[in-house]
């Protein structure tokens, strides 16, 4: 998921998404694998690819 904004907002969205997945869809959310990455300074790793 891409997001342009402050890190605090990204963390809030991540928490809300985790709650939705857990409560509504009964899915687990891996906090170790779900990272907030700054796109200009770091690459995001997804399915073995650097994005």
WONOR-V612947 format. One record per pair of residues at least 12 apart in sequence whose ideal C-beta (glycine too) atoms are under 8 Angstrom apart, sorted by sequence separation. I is the first residue (numbers start at 0). J is the second residue. D is the distance in whole Angstrom. If there is no record, write none. Layout:
# WONOR-V612947
I;J;D
I;J;D
This chain:
# WONOR-V612947
16;28;7
17;30;7
0;16;8
17;33;8
13;33;7
13;35;7
10;35;7
9;35;5
6;35;6
6;37;8
1;38;8
